Each structure stands twice: as structure tokens, then as C-alpha cells.
Amino acid sequence: MTVKALMRIIPGLFVTISVILGLTVNKWWFAFTLFVGLNLFQSGFTNFCPLEIFLKKMGIPEE
């Protein structure tokens, strides 16, 4: 796995899980979905993503 691949897999997984939890457990899980969406939105403009920094520090290869 590379940083580029994980940068798509992890947010997709977070959104999927939080929507399922929002529908079945508690509606406040949708706040997590909103957080992930807003983070993706801002990273598109600023090119800054905390997940990318975290993955690089873990030693995941970029390409």
C-alpha cells in the first residue's frame, strides 16, 4: 500500500462506517461524516491533509 492509495481508502472507510453507525446506533455519528467531508474539501484547496502526514511518519511509501 502507498500513501496515495490509503488517502482514498481510509476516508472512504470512515464515511461508510460513520453512515452505518449514524443509521443504526446514534444520529451523532453523522458529525464524524461531516468532519471527514470538510477535511477532504479543505485539503483540495490547501493541499494539506493531517492523514497524509500521519501516514508518512508511519513509514508508508509515497509511491
PDB file of N, CA, C, O and CB in Angstrom:
ATOM      1  N   MET A   1       0.834  -1.191   0.000  1.00  0.00           N
ATOM      2  CA  MET A   1       0.000   0.000   0.000  1.00  0.00           C
ATOM      3  C   MET A   1       0.871   1.244   0.000  1.00  0.00           C
ATOM      4  O   MET A   1       1.956   1.267   0.581  1.00  0.00           O
ATOM      5  CB  MET A   1      -0.944   0.004   1.209  1.00  0.00           C
ATOM      6  N   THR A   2       0.376   2.266  -0.658  1.00  0.00           N
ATOM      7  CA  THR A   2       1.078   3.542  -0.699  1.00  0.00           C
ATOM      8  C   THR A   2       0.234   4.618  -0.022  1.00  0.00           C
ATOM      9  O   THR A   2      -0.954   4.426   0.237  1.00  0.00           O
ATOM     10  CB  THR A   2       1.405   3.941  -2.157  1.00  0.00           C
ATOM     11  N   VAL A   3       0.869   5.748   0.256  1.00  0.00           N
ATOM     12  CA  VAL A   3       0.151   6.878   0.857  1.00  0.00           C
ATOM     13  C   VAL A   3      -1.000   7.293  -0.047  1.00  0.00           C
ATOM     14  O   VAL A   3      -2.103   7.569   0.425  1.00  0.00           O
ATOM     15  CB  VAL A   3       1.105   8.077   1.102  1.00  0.00           C
ATOM     16  N   LYS A   4      -0.736   7.336  -1.352  1.00  0.00           N
ATOM     17  CA  LYS A   4      -1.763   7.765  -2.310  1.00  0.00           C
ATOM     18  C   LYS A   4      -3.006   6.864  -2.245  1.00  0.00           C
ATOM     19  O   LYS A   4      -4.134   7.356  -2.257  1.00  0.00           O
ATOM     20  CB  LYS A   4      -1.188   7.763  -3.738  1.00  0.00           C
ATOM     21  N   ALA A   5      -2.792   5.559  -2.176  1.00  0.00           N
ATOM     22  CA  ALA A   5      -3.918   4.627  -2.106  1.00  0.00           C
ATOM     23  C   ALA A   5      -4.653   4.742  -0.773  1.00  0.00           C
ATOM     24  O   ALA A   5      -5.883   4.753  -0.734  1.00  0.00           O
ATOM     25  CB  ALA A   5      -3.433   3.192  -2.314  1.00  0.00           C
ATOM     26  N   LEU A   6      -3.896   4.827   0.312  1.00  0.00           N
ATOM     27  CA  LEU A   6      -4.506   4.916   1.638  1.00  0.00           C
ATOM     28  C   LEU A   6      -5.250   6.233   1.845  1.00  0.00           C
ATOM     29  O   LEU A   6      -6.178   6.303   2.651  1.00  0.00           O
ATOM     30  CB  LEU A   6      -3.443   4.755   2.708  1.00  0.00           C
ATOM     31  N   MET A   7      -4.839   7.289   1.109  1.00  0.00           N
ATOM     32  CA  MET A   7      -5.516   8.580   1.218  1.00  0.00           C
ATOM     33  C   MET A   7      -6.927   8.523   0.639  1.00  0.00           C
ATOM     34  O   MET A   7      -7.726   9.429   0.879  1.00  0.00           O
ATOM     35  CB  MET A   7      -4.705   9.661   0.508  1.00  0.00           C
ATOM     36  N   ARG A   8      -7.239   7.501  -0.101  1.00  0.00           N
ATOM     37  CA  ARG A   8      -8.598   7.308  -0.627  1.00  0.00           C
ATOM     38  C   ARG A   8      -9.353   6.227   0.142  1.00  0.00           C
ATOM     39  O   ARG A   8     -10.562   6.325   0.352  1.00  0.00           O
ATOM     40  CB  ARG A   8      -8.544   6.942  -2.113  1.00  0.00           C
ATOM     41  N   ILE A   9      -8.626   5.208   0.554  1.00  0.00           N
ATOM     42  CA  ILE A   9      -9.263   4.083   1.239  1.00  0.00           C
ATOM     43  C   ILE A   9      -9.755   4.479   2.625  1.00  0.00           C
ATOM     44  O   ILE A   9     -10.897   4.189   2.981  1.00  0.00           O
ATOM     45  CB  ILE A   9      -8.293   2.912   1.348  1.00  0.00           C
ATOM     46  N   ILE A  10      -8.910   5.135   3.409  1.00  0.00           N
ATOM     47  CA  ILE A  10      -9.247   5.444   4.804  1.00  0.00           C
ATOM     48  C   ILE A  10     -10.440   6.398   4.919  1.00  0.00           C
ATOM     49  O   ILE A  10     -11.368   6.103   5.672  1.00  0.00           O
ATOM     50  CB  ILE A  10      -8.037   6.051   5.508  1.00  0.00           C
ATOM     51  N   PRO A  11     -10.456   7.540   4.196  1.00  0.00           N
ATOM     52  CA  PRO A  11     -11.654   8.399   4.293  1.00  0.00           C
ATOM     53  C   PRO A  11     -12.921   7.696   3.814  1.00  0.00           C
ATOM     54  O   PRO A  11     -13.992   7.880   4.392  1.00  0.00           O
ATOM     55  CB  PRO A  11     -11.449   9.673   3.481  1.00  0.00           C
ATOM     56  N   GLY A  12     -12.799   6.892   2.761  1.00  0.00           N
ATOM     57  CA  GLY A  12     -13.965   6.143   2.287  1.00  0.00           C
ATOM     58  C   GLY A  12     -14.483   5.179   3.336  1.00  0.00           C
ATOM     59  O   GLY A  12     -15.691   5.040   3.526  1.00  0.00           O
ATOM     60  N   LEU A  13     -13.560   4.516   4.014  1.00  0.00           N
ATOM     61  CA  LEU A  13     -13.941   3.601   5.088  1.00  0.00           C
ATOM     62  C   LEU A  13     -14.582   4.352   6.251  1.00  0.00           C
ATOM     63  O   LEU A  13     -15.601   3.917   6.788  1.00  0.00           O
ATOM     64  CB  LEU A  13     -12.719   2.818   5.578  1.00  0.00           C
ATOM     65  N   PHE A  14     -13.981   5.489   6.643  1.00  0.00           N
ATOM     66  CA  PHE A  14     -14.543   6.295   7.729  1.00  0.00           C
ATOM     67  C   PHE A  14     -15.957   6.761   7.411  1.00  0.00           C
ATOM     68  O   PHE A  14     -16.838   6.691   8.268  1.00  0.00           O
ATOM     69  CB  PHE A  14     -13.654   7.498   8.007  1.00  0.00           C
ATOM     70  N   VAL A  15     -16.184   7.235   6.194  1.00  0.00           N
ATOM     71  CA  VAL A  15     -17.517   7.713   5.810  1.00  0.00           C
ATOM     72  C   VAL A  15     -18.516   6.558   5.833  1.00  0.00           C
ATOM     73  O   VAL A  15     -19.620   6.700   6.358  1.00  0.00           O
ATOM     74  CB  VAL A  15     -17.482   8.367   4.404  1.00  0.00           C
ATOM     75  N   THR A  16     -18.131   5.425   5.269  1.00  0.00           N
ATOM     76  CA  THR A  16     -19.029   4.269   5.240  1.00  0.00           C
ATOM     77  C   THR A  16     -19.403   3.808   6.640  1.00  0.00           C
ATOM     78  O   THR A  16     -20.579   3.587   6.928  1.00  0.00           O
ATOM     79  CB  THR A  16     -18.388   3.122   4.477  1.00  0.00           C
ATOM     80  N   ILE A  17     -18.420   3.664   7.503  1.00  0.00           N
ATOM     81  CA  ILE A  17     -18.679   3.210   8.867  1.00  0.00           C
ATOM     82  C   ILE A  17     -19.524   4.219   9.635  1.00  0.00           C
ATOM     83  O   ILE A  17     -20.448   3.836  10.353  1.00  0.00           O
ATOM     84  CB  ILE A  17     -17.364   2.964   9.601  1.00  0.00           C
ATOM     85  N   SER A  18     -19.212   5.509   9.489  1.00  0.00           N
ATOM     86  CA  SER A  18     -19.959   6.512  10.254  1.00  0.00           C
ATOM     87  C   SER A  18     -21.400   6.637   9.767  1.00  0.00           C
ATOM     88  O   SER A  18     -22.291   6.913  10.571  1.00  0.00           O
ATOM     89  CB  SER A  18     -19.264   7.869  10.162  1.00  0.00           C
ATOM     90  N   VAL A  19     -21.650   6.441   8.481  1.00  0.00           N
ATOM     91  CA  VAL A  19     -23.031   6.460   7.988  1.00  0.00           C
ATOM     92  C   VAL A  19     -23.802   5.260   8.535  1.00  0.00           C
ATOM     93  O   VAL A  19     -24.946   5.397   8.969  1.00  0.00           O
ATOM     94  CB  VAL A  19     -23.059   6.457   6.438  1.00  0.00           C
ATOM     95  N   ILE A  20     -23.180   4.098   8.512  1.00  0.00           N
ATOM     96  CA  ILE A  20     -23.845   2.906   9.065  1.00  0.00           C
ATOM     97  C   ILE A  20     -24.145   3.107  10.547  1.00  0.00           C
ATOM     98  O   ILE A  20     -25.242   2.790  11.007  1.00  0.00           O
ATOM     99  CB  ILE A  20     -22.965   1.642   8.864  1.00  0.00           C
ATOM    100  N   LEU A  21     -23.168   3.638  11.302  1.00  0.00           N
ATOM    101  CA  LEU A  21     -23.395   3.889  12.730  1.00  0.00           C
ATOM    102  C   LEU A  21     -24.455   4.977  12.938  1.00  0.00           C
ATOM    103  O   LEU A  21     -25.240   4.903  13.883  1.00  0.00           O
ATOM    104  CB  LEU A  21     -22.076   4.298  13.418  1.00  0.00           C
ATOM    105  N   GLY A  22     -24.481   5.977  12.065  1.00  0.00           N
ATOM    106  CA  GLY A  22     -25.487   7.028  12.169  1.00  0.00           C
ATOM    107  C   GLY A  22     -26.893   6.513  11.935  1.00  0.00           C
ATOM    108  O   GLY A  22     -27.848   6.986  12.552  1.00  0.00           O
ATOM    109  N   LEU A  23     -27.018   5.551  11.050  1.00  0.00           N
ATOM    110  CA  LEU A  23     -28.334   4.981  10.753  1.00  0.00           C
ATOM    111  C   LEU A  23     -28.783   3.956  11.784  1.00  0.00           C
ATOM    112  O   LEU A  23     -29.982   3.776  12.001  1.00  0.00           O
ATOM    113  CB  LEU A  23     -28.319   4.344   9.388  1.00  0.00           C
ATOM    114  N   THR A  24     -27.833   3.285  12.417  1.00  0.00           N
ATOM    115  CA  THR A  24     -28.204   2.181  13.309  1.00  0.00           C
ATOM    116  C   THR A  24     -28.006   2.463  14.796  1.00  0.00           C
ATOM    117  O   THR A  24     -28.731   1.914  15.626  1.00  0.00           O
ATOM    118  CB  THR A  24     -27.418   0.975  12.944  1.00  0.00           C
ATOM    119  N   VAL A  25     -27.041   3.306  15.146  1.00  0.00           N
ATOM    120  CA  VAL A  25     -26.705   3.494  16.563  1.00  0.00           C
ATOM    121  C   VAL A  25     -27.183   4.839  17.083  1.00  0.00           C
ATOM    122  O   VAL A  25     -28.030   4.908  17.974  1.00  0.00           O
ATOM    123  CB  VAL A  25     -25.202   3.371  16.770  1.00  0.00           C
ATOM    124  N   ASN A  26     -26.634   5.907  16.519  1.00  0.00           N
ATOM    125  CA  ASN A  26     -26.944   7.237  17.022  1.00  0.00           C
ATOM    126  C   ASN A  26     -26.706   8.240  15.900  1.00  0.00           C
ATOM    127  O   ASN A  26     -25.714   8.145  15.177  1.00  0.00           O
ATOM    128  CB  ASN A  26     -26.085   7.584  18.279  1.00  0.00           C
ATOM    129  N   LYS A  27     -27.615   9.200  15.753  1.00  0.00           N
ATOM    130  CA  LYS A  27     -27.502  10.172  14.659  1.00  0.00           C
ATOM    131  C   LYS A  27     -26.261  11.062  14.774  1.00  0.00           C
ATOM    132  O   LYS A  27     -25.853  11.668  13.784  1.00  0.00           O
ATOM    133  CB  LYS A  27     -28.741  11.042  14.618  1.00  0.00           C
ATOM    134  N   TRP A  28     -25.657  11.153  15.957  1.00  0.00           N
ATOM    135  CA  TRP A  28     -24.476  11.997  16.136  1.00  0.00           C
ATOM    136  C   TRP A  28     -23.256  11.467  15.399  1.00  0.00           C
ATOM    137  O   TRP A  28     -22.274  12.191  15.238  1.00  0.00           O
ATOM    138  CB  TRP A  28     -24.159  12.129  17.601  1.00  0.00           C
ATOM    139  N   TRP A  29     -23.299  10.219  14.951  1.00  0.00           N
ATOM    140  CA  TRP A  29     -22.206   9.692  14.137  1.00  0.00           C
ATOM    141  C   TRP A  29     -22.093  10.433  12.813  1.00  0.00           C
ATOM    142  O   TRP A  29     -21.030  10.426  12.193  1.00  0.00           O
ATOM    143  CB  TRP A  29     -22.404   8.200  13.884  1.00  0.00           C
ATOM    144  N   PHE A  30     -23.176  11.075  12.368  1.00  0.00           N
ATOM    145  CA  PHE A  30     -23.120  11.858  11.133  1.00  0.00           C
ATOM    146  C   PHE A  30     -22.200  13.069  11.287  1.00  0.00           C
ATOM    147  O   PHE A  30     -21.728  13.610  10.287  1.00  0.00           O
ATOM    148  CB  PHE A  30     -24.528  12.314  10.727  1.00  0.00           C
ATOM    149  N   ALA A  31     -21.943  13.496  12.502  1.00  0.00           N
ATOM    150  CA  ALA A  31     -20.991  14.593  12.720  1.00  0.00           C
ATOM    151  C   ALA A  31     -19.585  14.155  12.282  1.00  0.00           C
ATOM    152  O   ALA A  31     -18.818  14.959  11.752  1.00  0.00           O
ATOM    153  CB  ALA A  31     -20.988  15.032  14.221  1.00  0.00           C
ATOM    154  N   PHE A  32     -19.257  12.900  12.503  1.00  0.00           N
ATOM    155  CA  PHE A  32     -17.967  12.383  12.053  1.00  0.00           C
ATOM    156  C   PHE A  32     -17.909  12.356  10.528  1.00  0.00           C
ATOM    157  O   PHE A  32     -16.876  12.672   9.937  1.00  0.00           O
ATOM    158  CB  PHE A  32     -17.717  10.973  12.625  1.00  0.00           C
ATOM    159  N   THR A  33     -19.009  11.981   9.895  1.00  0.00           N
ATOM    160  CA  THR A  33     -19.089  12.007   8.438  1.00  0.00           C
ATOM    161  C   THR A  33     -18.850  13.418   7.926  1.00  0.00           C
ATOM    162  O   THR A  33     -18.117  13.617   6.957  1.00  0.00           O
ATOM    163  CB  THR A  33     -20.454  11.485   7.956  1.00  0.00           C
ATOM    164  N   LEU A  34     -19.469  14.395   8.575  1.00  0.00           N
ATOM    165  CA  LEU A  34     -19.289  15.797   8.204  1.00  0.00           C
ATOM    166  C   LEU A  34     -17.841  16.229   8.376  1.00  0.00           C
ATOM    167  O   LEU A  34     -17.301  16.926   7.517  1.00  0.00           O
ATOM    168  CB  LEU A  34     -20.203  16.691   9.037  1.00  0.00           C
ATOM    169  N   PHE A  35     -17.206  15.830   9.465  1.00  0.00           N
ATOM    170  CA  PHE A  35     -15.803  16.165   9.706  1.00  0.00           C
ATOM    171  C   PHE A  35     -14.909  15.635   8.592  1.00  0.00           C
ATOM    172  O   PHE A  35     -14.043  16.356   8.097  1.00  0.00           O
ATOM    173  CB  PHE A  35     -15.348  15.607  11.053  1.00  0.00           C
ATOM    174  N   VAL A  36     -15.109  14.385   8.197  1.00  0.00           N
ATOM    175  CA  VAL A  36     -14.291  13.793   7.139  1.00  0.00           C
ATOM    176  C   VAL A  36     -14.524  14.535   5.822  1.00  0.00           C
ATOM    177  O   VAL A  36     -13.576  14.825   5.093  1.00  0.00           O
ATOM    178  CB  VAL A  36     -14.613  12.284   6.977  1.00  0.00           C
ATOM    179  N   GLY A  37     -15.781  14.837   5.524  1.00  0.00           N
ATOM    180  CA  GLY A  37     -16.096  15.557   4.295  1.00  0.00           C
ATOM    181  C   GLY A  37     -15.480  16.942   4.261  1.00  0.00           C
ATOM    182  O   GLY A  37     -14.934  17.353   3.237  1.00  0.00           O
ATOM    183  N   LEU A  38     -15.561  17.665   5.362  1.00  0.00           N
ATOM    184  CA  LEU A  38     -14.971  19.003   5.422  1.00  0.00           C
ATOM    185  C   LEU A  38     -13.448  18.953   5.314  1.00  0.00           C
ATOM    186  O   LEU A  38     -12.835  19.823   4.696  1.00  0.00           O
ATOM    187  CB  LEU A  38     -15.376  19.701   6.719  1.00  0.00           C
ATOM    188  N   ASN A  39     -12.849  17.939   5.913  1.00  0.00           N
ATOM    189  CA  ASN A  39     -11.403  17.785   5.811  1.00  0.00           C
ATOM    190  C   ASN A  39     -10.988  17.512   4.369  1.00  0.00           C
ATOM    191  O   ASN A  39      -9.991  18.064   3.901  1.00  0.00           O
ATOM    192  CB  ASN A  39     -10.919  16.654   6.727  1.00  0.00           C
ATOM    193  N   LEU A  40     -11.729  16.677   3.663  1.00  0.00           N
ATOM    194  CA  LEU A  40     -11.427  16.413   2.255  1.00  0.00           C
ATOM    195  C   LEU A  40     -11.601  17.681   1.422  1.00  0.00           C
ATOM    196  O   LEU A  40     -10.805  17.950   0.522  1.00  0.00           O
ATOM    197  CB  LEU A  40     -12.330  15.288   1.710  1.00  0.00           C
ATOM    198  N   PHE A  41     -12.627  18.447   1.717  1.00  0.00           N
ATOM    199  CA  PHE A  41     -12.898  19.693   0.999  1.00  0.00           C
ATOM    200  C   PHE A  41     -11.750  20.686   1.175  1.00  0.00           C
ATOM    201  O   PHE A  41     -11.254  21.242   0.196  1.00  0.00           O
ATOM    202  CB  PHE A  41     -14.215  20.317   1.486  1.00  0.00           C
ATOM    203  N   GLN A  42     -11.332  20.907   2.413  1.00  0.00           N
ATOM    204  CA  GLN A  42     -10.255  21.872   2.656  1.00  0.00           C
ATOM    205  C   GLN A  42      -8.937  21.381   2.095  1.00  0.00           C
ATOM    206  O   GLN A  42      -8.134  22.190   1.630  1.00  0.00           O
ATOM    207  CB  GLN A  42     -10.109  22.146   4.146  1.00  0.00           C
ATOM    208  N   SER A  43      -8.687  20.072   2.124  1.00  0.00           N
ATOM    209  CA  SER A  43      -7.416  19.568   1.602  1.00  0.00           C
ATOM    210  C   SER A  43      -7.335  19.726   0.087  1.00  0.00           C
ATOM    211  O   SER A  43      -6.240  19.813  -0.468  1.00  0.00           O
ATOM    212  CB  SER A  43      -7.231  18.098   1.983  1.00  0.00           C
ATOM    213  N   GLY A  44      -8.476  19.765  -0.579  1.00  0.00           N
ATOM    214  CA  GLY A  44      -8.483  20.008  -2.010  1.00  0.00           C
ATOM    215  C   GLY A  44      -8.007  21.407  -2.354  1.00  0.00           C
ATOM    216  O   GLY A  44      -7.401  21.618  -3.404  1.00  0.00           O
ATOM    217  N   PHE A  45      -8.276  22.366  -1.474  1.00  0.00           N
ATOM    218  CA  PHE A  45      -7.862  23.744  -1.705  1.00  0.00           C
ATOM    219  C   PHE A  45      -6.463  24.040  -1.162  1.00  0.00           C
ATOM    220  O   PHE A  45      -5.693  24.768  -1.788  1.00  0.00           O
ATOM    221  CB  PHE A  45      -8.859  24.686  -1.077  1.00  0.00           C
ATOM    222  N   THR A  46      -6.139  23.479  -0.009  1.00  0.00           N
ATOM    223  CA  THR A  46      -4.888  23.839   0.667  1.00  0.00           C
ATOM    224  C   THR A  46      -3.756  22.845   0.433  1.00  0.00           C
ATOM    225  O   THR A  46      -2.593  23.151   0.695  1.00  0.00           O
ATOM    226  CB  THR A  46      -5.132  23.964   2.139  1.00  0.00           C
ATOM    227  N   ASN A  47      -4.096  21.653  -0.061  1.00  0.00           N
ATOM    228  CA  ASN A  47      -3.107  20.590  -0.261  1.00  0.00           C
ATOM    229  C   ASN A  47      -2.484  20.149   1.062  1.00  0.00           C
ATOM    230  O   ASN A  47      -1.365  19.636   1.078  1.00  0.00           O
ATOM    231  CB  ASN A  47      -2.011  21.060  -1.223  1.00  0.00           C
ATOM    232  N   PHE A  48      -3.194  20.342   2.163  1.00  0.00           N
ATOM    233  CA  PHE A  48      -2.748  19.920   3.491  1.00  0.00           C
ATOM    234  C   PHE A  48      -3.736  18.896   4.033  1.00  0.00           C
ATOM    235  O   PHE A  48      -4.938  19.153   4.110  1.00  0.00           O
ATOM    236  CB  PHE A  48      -2.621  21.140   4.462  1.00  0.00           C
ATOM    237  N   CYS A  49      -3.216  17.738   4.403  1.00  0.00           N
ATOM    238  CA  CYS A  49      -4.081  16.707   4.982  1.00  0.00           C
ATOM    239  C   CYS A  49      -3.344  16.057   6.158  1.00  0.00           C
ATOM    240  O   CYS A  49      -2.265  15.494   5.977  1.00  0.00           O
ATOM    241  CB  CYS A  49      -4.483  15.631   3.905  1.00  0.00           C
ATOM    242  N   PRO A  50      -3.916  16.131   7.344  1.00  0.00           N
ATOM    243  CA  PRO A  50      -3.275  15.518   8.513  1.00  0.00           C
ATOM    244  C   PRO A  50      -3.044  14.008   8.346  1.00  0.00           C
ATOM    245  O   PRO A  50      -2.051  13.475   8.841  1.00  0.00           O
ATOM    246  CB  PRO A  50      -4.124  15.766   9.749  1.00  0.00           C
ATOM    247  N   LEU A  51      -3.950  13.330   7.658  1.00  0.00           N
ATOM    248  CA  LEU A  51      -3.786  11.889   7.447  1.00  0.00           C
ATOM    249  C   LEU A  51      -2.521  11.598   6.646  1.00  0.00           C
ATOM    250  O   LEU A  51      -1.811  10.635   6.935  1.00  0.00           O
ATOM    251  CB  LEU A  51      -5.014  11.307   6.727  1.00  0.00           C
ATOM    252  N   GLU A  52      -2.238  12.418   5.650  1.00  0.00           N
ATOM    253  CA  GLU A  52      -1.042  12.217   4.836  1.00  0.00           C
ATOM    254  C   GLU A  52       0.225  12.331   5.682  1.00  0.00           C
ATOM    255  O   GLU A  52       1.145  11.526   5.537  1.00  0.00           O
ATOM    256  CB  GLU A  52      -1.002  13.233   3.687  1.00  0.00           C
ATOM    257  N   ILE A  53       0.272  13.317   6.555  1.00  0.00           N
ATOM    258  CA  ILE A  53       1.427  13.495   7.442  1.00  0.00           C
ATOM    259  C   ILE A  53       1.580  12.278   8.357  1.00  0.00           C
ATOM    260  O   ILE A  53       2.684  11.765   8.540  1.00  0.00           O
ATOM    261  CB  ILE A  53       1.277  14.791   8.285  1.00  0.00           C
ATOM    262  N   PHE A  54       0.474  11.827   8.921  1.00  0.00           N
ATOM    263  CA  PHE A  54       0.480  10.670   9.812  1.00  0.00           C
ATOM    264  C   PHE A  54       0.983   9.419   9.090  1.00  0.00           C
ATOM    265  O   PHE A  54       1.797   8.672   9.634  1.00  0.00           O
ATOM    266  CB  PHE A  54      -0.925  10.425  10.373  1.00  0.00           C
ATOM    267  N   LEU A  55       0.499   9.191   7.865  1.00  0.00           N
ATOM    268  CA  LEU A  55       0.914   8.005   7.116  1.00  0.00           C
ATOM    269  C   LEU A  55       2.399   8.054   6.768  1.00  0.00           C
ATOM    270  O   LEU A  55       3.087   7.035   6.830  1.00  0.00           O
ATOM    271  CB  LEU A  55       0.085   7.870   5.839  1.00  0.00           C
ATOM    272  N   LYS A  56       2.892   9.230   6.406  1.00  0.00           N
ATOM    273  CA  LYS A  56       4.315   9.370   6.086  1.00  0.00           C
ATOM    274  C   LYS A  56       5.178   9.127   7.316  1.00  0.00           C
ATOM    275  O   LYS A  56       6.241   8.516   7.208  1.00  0.00           O
ATOM    276  CB  LYS A  56       4.602  10.763   5.511  1.00  0.00           C
ATOM    277  N   LYS A  57       4.743   9.592   8.483  1.00  0.00           N
ATOM    278  CA  LYS A  57       5.500   9.366   9.711  1.00  0.00           C
ATOM    279  C   LYS A  57       5.502   7.899  10.109  1.00  0.00           C
ATOM    280  O   LYS A  57       6.418   7.440  10.792  1.00  0.00           O
ATOM    281  CB  LYS A  57       4.932  10.205  10.841  1.00  0.00           C
ATOM    282  N   MET A  58       4.482   7.161   9.687  1.00  0.00           N
ATOM    283  CA  MET A  58       4.425   5.723   9.942  1.00  0.00           C
ATOM    284  C   MET A  58       5.346   4.937   9.010  1.00  0.00           C
ATOM    285  O   MET A  58       5.538   3.734   9.183  1.00  0.00           O
ATOM    286  CB  MET A  58       2.998   5.225   9.794  1.00  0.00           C
ATOM    287  N   GLY A  59       5.913   5.633   8.017  1.00  0.00           N
ATOM    288  CA  GLY A  59       6.831   4.973   7.115  1.00  0.00           C
ATOM    289  C   GLY A  59       6.182   4.337   5.889  1.00  0.00           C
ATOM    290  O   GLY A  59       6.802   3.512   5.218  1.00  0.00           O
ATOM    291  N   ILE A  60       4.954   4.710   5.594  1.00  0.00           N
ATOM    292  CA  ILE A  60       4.269   4.192   4.414  1.00  0.00           C
ATOM    293  C   ILE A  60       4.914   4.857   3.185  1.00  0.00           C
ATOM    294  O   ILE A  60       5.098   6.075   3.171  1.00  0.00           O
ATOM    295  CB  ILE A  60       2.702   4.473   4.478  1.00  0.00           C
ATOM    296  N   PRO A  61       5.257   4.069   2.156  1.00  0.00           N
ATOM    297  CA  PRO A  61       5.874   4.664   0.967  1.00  0.00           C
ATOM    298  C   PRO A  61       4.906   5.559   0.202  1.00  0.00           C
ATOM    299  O   PRO A  61       3.713   5.267   0.119  1.00  0.00           O
ATOM    300  CB  PRO A  61       6.392   3.572   0.048  1.00  0.00           C
ATOM    301  N   GLU A  62       5.431   6.659  -0.361  1.00  0.00           N
ATOM    302  CA  GLU A  62       4.582   7.605  -1.083  1.00  0.00           C
ATOM    303  C   GLU A  62       4.110   7.061  -2.421  1.00  0.00           C
ATOM    304  O   GLU A  62       2.958   7.271  -2.799  1.00  0.00           O
ATOM    305  CB  GLU A  62       5.323   8.900  -1.298  1.00  0.00           C
ATOM    306  N   GLU A  63       4.970   6.373  -3.135  1.00  0.00           N
ATOM    307  CA  GLU A  63       4.605   5.842  -4.470  1.00  0.00           C
ATOM    308  C   GLU A  63       4.822   4.363  -4.532  1.00  0.00           C
ATOM    309  O   GLU A  63       4.572   3.744  -5.566  1.00  0.00           O
ATOM    310  CB  GLU A  63       5.411   6.522  -5.578  1.00  0.00           C
TER     311      GLU A  63
END
